[in-house]
Amino acid sequence: MAANSALECRELFTDALITAQAHNSYTMDEFKELFPRKYRDHRDVKLLYEAYQTKRKQTRDRVFTNIRLHCRQREHQDGEVTDSKCEDDITELEEREQILQEEITSMQQDIDKVQEKVGSCADTLEKRKLFSGLHKTDLDISKFKQVNSRNTDR
């Protein structure tokens, strides 16, 4: 897409600066009319016209080269902006990943505390023998997950 943009840029500048000059050029007869009548047929007028055409061609070539350089620089700068944007996005995602990892760690600690409390409750119930045969493994959360996954599969 950047190459397409550079091509459009080059075409725009070329049309505006180079092609438009073709209409601003003088023919030999028009060039002669710029001089007083007595000098129009002088051989130096032809040399001046040739020098004018040479200088005009050099200027056109220099303008065309500058157009290409400008468009390349612009394309390179556009690429840098894209790279910079990607780097910013990567940095932002890495920061978000760090925050999410911290949240996961915090949630895991909360889960561990809840499992510990459930295990403690199971021990207390077992000591009181309210429910005979009840063990810590009976209140293991993974069993609840298995039952829930079976229920959701239906």
N, C-alpha and C positions, 0 to 999 in steps of 0.2 A: 504494500500500500504506500510506503514511503517513496519507493521508486516511481510510482505513478504520480505522486504529488510532486516530486522533483521534475518529472517530465512536463507536467502541467505548468509548473513554475517557469521552466525554461521556455516553453512555447509562448507563455504570456509575455514574458520580457522580450523575447525575440520579436514577436509580433508588434509590440509597442515601440521598441527601440530600433530594431534593425529594418524590418519590413517597411515601417512607416517612412524611413529615410529614403527609400527608393523613389518616393514621390517628391522628395525635396532635392533631388539631384538636378544638376544643370546639364543640358546637352552642350555640344561644342558651340553651336550657334547662339544659344542663350548666354553662354559664358562670354563669347565675343561681344555681345551687346552690353556687357557691364563696363566695357572700356570705351573711351572716346573714339569716334569714327576713324581718326587718322591712325590709331594703333590697332585696330581690329584685325587687320591682315598681317600684322607683324608676326615673324616666326616665333618670337618669345611668348606670344599669347598661347600658341600651341604647347610650348614647353610648360607654361604656367598651368594650362588645363591638365596636362599629363601629371604634373606635380600635385595638382588639386585632387585628381582621381586617385593617385597613389596614396596620398595622405588620408583621403576619405576611406579607402579600402583598409588602411592600417587602423584607422579609428573604429571602423565596423568590426574588424577582427578583434581588437582590444575589448570593445564592448561585449562582443559575443563570448570571449574568454571570461570576462568579469561576470557575465550572466551565469555561465557554467560553474564558476567558482562559488558564486553566491548560492546557487541552488544546491551544490554539494554541501556547503557549510550548513545550509538550512536543513538538509536531509540528515546530516550528522547530528545537528542540534536536536532535531525531532527524535532521533534514535536515543540520544542522551536523556531526553525528557522521558521517553518510554522506559528506559533502563532505570532512571531515578524513581519513576512511579512504581515500577516492579519492586525495587529495593525497599521503598516505603511500605508497600503492601506486605512484603515478606517480613519486615520488621514488625509491623502491626500484627500479623498472624503469629509470629513467634511470641510476642507479648501476650496475645490472647491464649496461646497454647500454655504458657507458663501459668496464667491465671486459672485456666481449666484444670491443669495438673494439681494446683494447690487446692481447688475445690474438690477434686476427686480424692485427694489425700485426706482432706477434712471429713468428707462423707464416709470414707473407709474407717476413719477413727470413730465416727459416730456409730457406724454399723458394729464395729468391734465392741463398743461400750454397751450397745443394746444386746448383742449376743451374750456378753458377760452377765448382764442383768438377768436375761432370760435363763441362763445357766444357773445363776445364783437362786433364782426363783425355783427352778427345778430341784436344786439341792435342798432348799428349805421344804418344799413339798414332800420330797422323798424322806427327809428326816421326820416330818410329822406323820408320814405314812398315810396322807390323805388319799393319794392315788398310788396304789401299789403297782410296781413295775414301771413307774415313770422315771426316765433317765434324761441326762443332758442331750443325748442324741435324739430323743423324741422331740425336742424343741429346736432342733437344728434348722436354721432358715433355709438351707439348701433343699430340705424335704418340702418346705412350703413352695419353693420355686418350682420343684418338679411337679407337684400337684397342680399349681397354677398353670404351668405350661401344658399339662395334659388337658386341663379344662378349656384353655384357649384354643387348643387344636381341634376341639369338637365343633 
